[in-house]
Amino acid sequence: MDPNLMLIFGFVLLGALIVFPFAYIMNKRVQDHAERKLELEARIEEAKAAQAARPSETQAHLEDRLRVVERIVTDPSADLSRQIEDLRELKLDAEKVR
């Protein structure tokens, strides 16, 4: 066999021994990164769904206020002004808390 051909074959083999492990490692890292990215995106979607499912504090507070207003509007009793004043006090208390 020709020595030049053996030398070329040796360089090709050496190049393959260097390139293939590097390519394998890089491919593994890319796959791990893609998998981690999908996991994080799934966790983000779960968190968004959980947040949308539960009412926020502001929404709960507004619903409570709306119930009180509905009760006042539909209640024909004489203590309407007292309940309005109670609402004003609740508003002042809420503003103090913030």
C-alpha positions in Angstrom: 0.0 0.0 0.0 1.1 3.5 -0.8 2.5 5.5 2.3 0.8 8.7 1.1 -2.5 6.9 1.0 -1.9 5.5 4.6 -1.1 9.1 5.7 -4.3 10.5 4.2 -6.3 7.7 5.7 -4.7 8.4 9.1 -5.6 12.1 8.9 -9.2 11.3 7.9 -9.5 8.8 10.8 -8.0 11.3 13.2 -10.4 14.0 12.0 -13.3 11.6 12.5 -12.2 10.7 16.0 -12.1 14.4 16.9 -15.3 15.6 15.0 -17.8 12.8 15.9 -17.5 13.0 19.7 -17.7 16.8 19.5 -20.8 16.5 17.2 -22.4 14.0 19.6 -21.8 16.2 22.6 -23.2 19.3 20.9 -26.2 17.3 19.7 -26.9 16.0 23.2 -26.7 19.6 24.6 -29.1 20.9 21.9 -31.6 18.1 22.7 -31.3 18.7 26.5 -31.8 22.4 25.9 -34.9 21.8 23.8 -36.4 19.4 26.3 -35.8 21.8 29.2 -37.3 24.6 27.1 -40.5 22.5 26.5 -40.7 21.7 30.3 -40.5 25.4 31.2 -43.1 26.3 28.6 -45.4 23.7 30.0 -44.9 25.0 33.6 -45.6 28.5 32.4 -48.8 27.4 30.8 -49.8 25.5 33.9 -49.1 28.6 36.0 -51.2 30.8 33.7 -54.1 28.3 33.8 -53.9 28.2 37.6 -53.8 31.9 37.8 -56.8 32.3 35.5 -58.8 29.7 37.4 -58.6 31.5 40.7 -60.1 34.9 41.2 -57.7 37.7 42.2 -58.1 39.6 45.4 -59.3 42.7 43.5 -62.0 40.6 41.8 -63.1 39.1 45.1 -63.2 42.5 46.7 -65.3 44.0 43.9 -67.7 41.0 44.0 -68.2 41.6 47.7 -68.8 45.3 47.2 -71.3 44.5 44.4 -73.2 42.1 46.7 -73.5 44.8 49.3 -74.7 47.4 46.7 -77.2 44.9 45.3 -78.5 44.3 48.9 -78.8 48.0 49.5 -80.6 48.6 46.2 -83.0 45.8 46.7 -83.6 46.4 50.4 -86.5 48.8 50.9 -85.8 49.3 54.7 -85.1 52.7 56.3 -81.5 52.0 57.2 -80.3 52.7 53.6 -78.3 55.7 54.7 -76.6 53.7 57.4 -75.5 51.1 54.9 -74.2 53.7 52.5 -72.1 55.2 55.3 -70.8 51.7 56.1 -69.7 51.4 52.5 -67.9 54.7 52.7 -66.1 53.6 55.8 -65.1 50.3 54.1 -63.7 52.4 51.2 -61.7 54.6 53.6 -60.4 51.5 55.5 -59.4 49.9 52.2 -57.5 53.0 51.1 -55.7 53.1 54.4 -54.6 49.5 54.0 -53.0 50.3 50.6 
